[in-house]
Amino acid sequence: MEILPLTYDRYFKKVFSHTNITKQFLEDFLNIEIASIELYENKFNVTNSSRELRFDCIGKMDKKHFIVEMQQWYKYDVVKRFYLYHCANTLLQLENLPTRQRLIRNRSTGEFMLKKEKDYSTLVPSITILWFVDDSFKMKNDTISYIVLPESTKNFILNQELWNNNKKLLEERQKIIAQINNNEKEIDFLQENKMIYALQRQILKNDNNKKYYRWFDFAEKTKNKENNKKDFIKYKKDDIFSEIMRLLSVEFVQEEELKIAEDYCDYNEEYLKQVDEDYKRGYSKAEIKFNEIIKDKDEKLKDKEEKIKDKDRILKDKDEKLKDKDEKLKDKDEKLNQLHNVMINSIKNLYKANYTIFDIHKTLDIPEDEIRKHIKN
């Protein structure tokens, strides 16, 4: 193995944590030019009790928020899970929305007052790119994109009776065009939000010579445990891919990590063979079995996380107690210092008043050596 598998979650996140790499991928995939891009921290708690959401890559490009998520395995819940991510992509903007002041009238007093509120007009569209390594959803396209359109658009396409009547068809089409082109109160903002499914297997199969083809071809080559330098000759000439190769080079990993990467490649290959065989028979036992394993692992991980949280709480309590103890000790030290200063001042004052060392010793009950030391100072 020359290059670690890009499709392995930990390495995908590592590569896409680099702004210049993410920028180039988005430009190639979306066929756009990006003026500015910023990557965000990829871990969030959407609600107090929800499990932490962890994105592979999240950020903002020009006037759009984006997420790039890579999915390796066949999972039955991916559509709903990634729809949730897509919604979170918009929801997470709430934290940084600016406020504005609006003039409202107090119903009780009739007086006008300024009220602060979130300025939702600054919300930007969300683009969620879902990179599916193996699953193609039984589709033949490279990609499939979903946006929010009026429901009448779907009804228009599925209404078989309508398509048998050219006059009605054209009339209905004009109505839908008017709805789509309506930008009253920025309602067309809904159409700017996209969920794009990128299907690696179909992209490689179709070979449509798109800009983005090289990303999926490179990723596929890295899945092979026996990959070598010859597989990546053409990618070495490109600055971005040279950097990716540097980040994924086996030269910089320990033997244990290399073994994990090789095991991943072996398991991925065996798993796909099993899934393909089962799909040919009309069902997916491998998928069911795999999802059961994943579910079990997730539950164990959840238990582990809960235990870690409990330990964190205990440590936090201990820290609080130690802080209290430190504060008390600090107070005690201050009081002792004050008493010590009072004692020194008393010794000096008595000595100035012509008390002998013996008299001071009898009066303050302080050893004579101690008294002599402070008198000299």
C-alpha positions in Angstrom: 0.0 0.0 0.0 1.4 3.4 -1.1 -1.6 5.7 -0.2 -4.0 5.2 2.7 -7.7 4.9 1.7 -9.4 8.3 1.2 -12.8 6.6 1.7 -11.9 5.6 5.2 -13.7 8.1 7.5 -10.7 9.2 9.5 -8.6 9.9 6.4 -11.5 11.6 4.6 -11.9 14.0 7.5 -8.1 14.6 7.6 -7.9 15.5 3.9 -11.0 17.7 3.9 -9.9 19.6 7.0 -7.6 21.5 4.5 -9.3 24.5 3.1 -7.5 24.6 -0.2 -8.4 20.9 -0.9 -12.0 21.4 0.0 -12.2 24.5 -2.2 -10.8 22.7 -5.2 -13.2 19.7 -4.7 -16.3 22.0 -4.5 -15.2 24.0 -7.5 -14.7 20.8 -9.5 -17.9 19.1 -8.3 -20.2 22.1 -8.5 -18.5 23.6 -11.6 -18.1 27.0 -10.0 -15.4 29.4 -8.9 -15.2 30.2 -5.2 -14.0 33.6 -4.1 -13.8 32.9 -0.3 -14.2 29.8 1.8 -14.0 29.0 5.5 -14.1 25.7 7.3 -15.9 25.3 10.7 -15.5 23.1 13.7 -17.2 19.8 12.7 -18.8 18.7 16.1 -22.1 20.2 17.3 -24.8 19.5 19.9 -28.1 20.6 18.3 -30.1 20.0 21.4 -29.2 19.5 25.1 -30.0 15.8 25.1 -29.1 14.9 21.5 -26.0 12.9 20.6 -23.2 15.0 19.2 -23.5 15.6 15.4 -20.1 15.1 13.7 -19.8 16.2 10.1 -17.0 15.1 7.8 -16.6 18.7 6.5 -18.7 21.8 7.1 -18.1 25.4 6.3 -19.1 28.5 4.2 -18.2 29.3 0.6 -19.1 32.8 -0.7 -22.8 33.1 0.2 -23.6 29.5 0.9 -23.2 27.0 3.7 -22.0 23.6 2.8 -21.5 20.1 4.2 -19.6 17.3 2.5 -20.4 13.8 3.9 -18.8 10.6 2.8 -20.8 7.3 3.2 -18.9 4.0 2.9 -21.4 1.3 3.7 -25.0 0.3 2.8 -27.3 1.6 5.5 -31.1 1.6 5.4 -31.4 4.9 7.2 -29.0 7.1 5.2 -31.6 9.2 3.4 -33.3 10.3 6.6 -30.1 10.7 8.5 -28.6 12.9 5.8 -31.8 14.9 5.5 -31.4 15.6 9.2 -27.8 16.8 8.5 -29.0 18.9 5.7 -31.6 20.6 8.0 -28.8 21.0 10.6 -26.7 22.7 7.9 -29.3 25.5 8.0 -30.2 25.4 11.7 -26.5 25.9 12.7 -26.5 29.3 11.1 -28.9 30.5 13.9 -26.1 30.8 16.4 -24.3 33.5 14.4 -27.2 35.3 12.9 -27.0 39.1 13.6 -29.8 40.9 15.4 -31.9 43.9 14.2 -34.1 46.3 16.0 -37.8 46.6 15.1 -40.3 49.2 16.2 -43.3 47.7 18.0 -46.2 49.2 20.0 -46.8 48.2 23.6 -50.5 47.2 23.7 -50.8 48.2 27.4 -49.3 51.7 27.3 -49.6 52.5 23.6 -46.0 53.6 23.5 -43.6 52.6 20.8 -40.4 50.7 21.7 -37.5 49.0 20.0 -37.3 45.2 20.1 -34.2 43.1 19.3 -34.7 40.0 17.1 -32.7 37.7 14.9 -32.3 39.0 11.3 -33.4 35.9 9.4 -32.9 37.8 6.1 -29.2 37.1 6.4 -29.7 33.3 6.3 -27.8 31.8 3.3 -28.7 28.7 1.2 -27.3 25.3 2.3 -25.6 22.8 0.0 -25.2 19.3 1.3 -23.0 17.0 -0.8 -23.4 13.3 0.0 -20.5 11.2 -1.4 -21.6 7.6 -1.6 -18.7 5.3 -2.1 -20.6 2.1 -2.9 -24.3 2.6 -2.8 -25.9 3.8 -6.1 -29.6 3.6 -5.0 -30.2 1.6 -8.2 -29.7 4.8 -10.2 -27.7 5.2 -13.4 -26.8 8.9 -13.0 -23.5 10.2 -11.7 -25.4 12.5 -9.3 -28.9 13.3 -8.3 -29.9 16.6 -6.8 -32.9 17.5 -4.6 -34.3 21.0 -4.1 -37.5 22.4 -2.7 -40.1 23.1 -5.4 -43.8 23.7 -5.3 -45.7 20.4 -4.8 -47.6 21.2 -8.0 -44.4 20.5 -9.9 -44.4 16.8 -8.8 -48.2 16.6 -9.5 -47.6 18.0 -13.0 -45.0 15.4 -13.9 -47.0 12.4 -12.5 -50.5 13.4 -13.8 -50.7 11.0 -16.7 -54.1 12.4 -17.8 -52.7 15.8 -18.2 -49.9 14.6 -20.5 -52.5 13.3 -22.9 -54.0 16.8 -23.4 -51.5 19.3 -25.0 -53.6 22.4 -24.3 -54.0 21.6 -20.5 -50.4 20.5 -20.4 -49.2 23.9 -21.6 -51.6 25.8 -19.4 -50.5 23.9 -16.3 -46.8 24.4 -17.3 -47.2 28.2 -17.4 -48.8 28.1 -13.9 -45.9 26.2 -12.5 -43.3 28.4 -14.2 -45.0 31.4 -12.6 -44.8 29.7 -9.1 -41.1 28.8 -9.6 -40.2 32.3 -10.8 -42.0 34.0 -7.9 -39.5 35.8 -5.7 -42.0 37.6 -3.4 -40.4 37.9 0.1 -37.5 35.8 -1.2 -39.6 32.6 -1.5 -37.3 31.5 -4.3 -34.6 31.1 -1.5 -36.1 27.6 -0.9 -34.9 26.4 -4.4 -31.3 27.5 -3.7 -31.0 24.8 -1.0 -29.7 21.5 -2.4 -29.0 17.9 -1.3 -26.7 16.3 -3.9 -26.1 12.6 -4.0 -22.7 11.8 -5.6 -22.6 8.1 -6.5 -19.0 7.0 -6.9 -19.7 3.6 -8.5 -21.9 5.3 -11.2 -19.4 8.2 -11.8 -16.6 5.7 -12.5 -18.9 3.5 -14.6 -20.3 6.3 -16.7 -16.9 8.1 -17.1 -18.5 11.3 -18.4 -15.2 13.2 -18.4 -16.5 15.6 -15.8 -14.1 17.7 -13.7 -15.1 15.8 -10.6 -14.3 12.4 -12.1 -10.7 12.5 -10.9 -11.7 12.8 -7.2 -13.7 9.6 -7.3 -11.2 7.8 -9.5 -8.4 8.7 -7.0 -10.6 7.6 -4.0 -11.3 4.2 -5.7 -7.6 3.6 -6.3 -6.9 4.2 -2.7 -9.4 1.5 -1.7 -7.1 -1.1 -3.2 -4.8 -2.5 -0.5 -2.2 -3.2 -3.2 -2.1 0.4 -4.6 1.3 1.6 -5.6 3.1 4.6 -7.0 2.2 3.8 -10.6 -1.5 4.1 -9.8 -1.0 7.8 -9.0 1.4 9.0 -11.6 -1.0 11.4 -13.2 -2.1 12.8 -9.8 1.4 13.7 -8.8 1.4 16.5 -11.5 -1.4 18.2 -9.7 -0.6 20.4 -6.7 -3.8 19.6 -4.8 -3.6 15.8 -5.3 0.1 15.9 -4.5 -0.8 17.4 -1.2 -3.5 14.8 -0.7 -1.0 12.0 -1.4 1.4 13.6 1.1 -1.3 13.6 3.7 -2.2 10.0 3.0 1.3 8.6 2.4 2.0 5.4 4.4 5.5 6.8 5.1 4.1 8.9 7.9 2.1 6.2 9.8 2.9 3.7 12.4 2.7 0.0 11.6 -0.4 -0.4 13.8 -2.3 2.3 11.8 -1.2 0.8 8.5 -2.6 -2.6 9.6 -6.0 -0.9 10.5 -6.1 0.6 7.0 -5.2 -2.7 5.3 -7.9 -4.5 7.3 -10.4 -1.8 6.3 -9.6 -2.5 2.6 -9.9 -6.3 3.1 -13.2 -5.9 4.9 -14.6 -3.5 2.4 -13.8 -5.8 -0.5 -15.3 -8.9 1.2 -18.4 -6.9 2.3 -19.1 -5.6 -1.2 -18.8 -9.0 -2.8 -21.3 -10.4 -0.3 -23.7 -7.5 -0.8 -23.5 -7.7 -4.7 -24.2 -11.5 -4.5 -27.2 -10.9 -2.2 -28.6 -8.1 -4.3 -28.6 -10.4 -7.3 -30.8 -12.8 -5.4 -33.2 -9.9 -4.6 -32.4 -9.2 -1.0 -29.5 -8.0 1.1 -28.7 -10.3 4.0 -25.3 -8.7 4.2 -26.8 -5.3 4.7 -29.2 -6.5 7.5 -26.3 -8.3 9.2 -24.0 -5.4 8.8 -26.5 -2.9 10.1 -27.1 -5.1 13.2 -23.3 -5.1 13.8 -23.2 -1.3 13.4 -26.2 -0.8 15.6 -24.6 -3.0 18.3 -21.3 -1.0 17.9 -23.2 2.3 18.1 -24.9 1.2 21.3 -21.6 0.2 22.9 -20.1 3.5 21.8 -23.0 5.3 23.3 -22.5 3.5 26.6 -18.8 4.3 26.4 -19.6 7.9 25.8 -22.0 8.0 28.8 -19.4 6.5 31.1 -16.9 9.1 29.8 -19.4 11.8 30.5 -20.0 10.4 34.0 -16.2 10.4 34.6 -16.0 13.9 33.4 -18.8 15.0 35.8 -17.0 13.3 38.7 -13.7 15.0 37.7 -15.6 18.3 37.4 -17.0 17.9 40.9 -13.5 17.0 42.2 -12.1 20.1 40.5 -14.8 22.3 42.1 -14.1 20.8 45.5 -10.3 21.4 45.0 -11.0 25.0 44.0 -13.1 25.5 47.2 -10.3 24.0 49.2 -7.7 26.2 47.5 -9.9 29.3 48.2 -10.1 28.3 51.9 -6.4 27.7 52.1 -5.8 31.0 50.4 -8.0 32.8 52.9 -6.2 31.0 55.8 -2.8 32.0 54.4 -4.0 35.6 54.2 -5.2 35.6 57.7 -2.0 34.0 59.0 0.0 36.6 57.0 -2.1 39.4 58.6 -1.5 37.9 62.1 2.2 37.5 61.4 2.4 41.2 60.4 0.6 42.2 63.5 3.0 40.2 65.6 6.1 41.8 63.9 4.6 45.3 64.4 3.8 44.5 68.0 7.4 43.4 68.7 8.9 46.5 67.0 6.5 48.8 68.8 7.3 47.3 72.2 11.0 47.4 71.5 10.7 51.1 70.6 8.9 51.6 73.9 12.0 50.3 75.7 10.7 46.9 76.5 13.5 44.3 76.9 13.5 41.2 74.8 12.6 39.2 78.0 9.7 41.6 78.7 8.4 41.2 75.0 8.8 37.4 75.4 6.6 37.4 78.6 4.0 39.8 77.1 3.5 38.1 73.6 4.6 34.6 74.5 7.0 34.5 71.5 10.5 32.8 71.7 13.3 35.2 72.4 15.3 34.1 69.2 12.3 34.9 67.1 12.0 38.4 68.7 15.7 39.1 68.1 15.4 38.1 64.4 12.5 40.6 63.8 14.2 43.4 65.7 17.3 43.1 63.5 15.1 43.2 60.3 
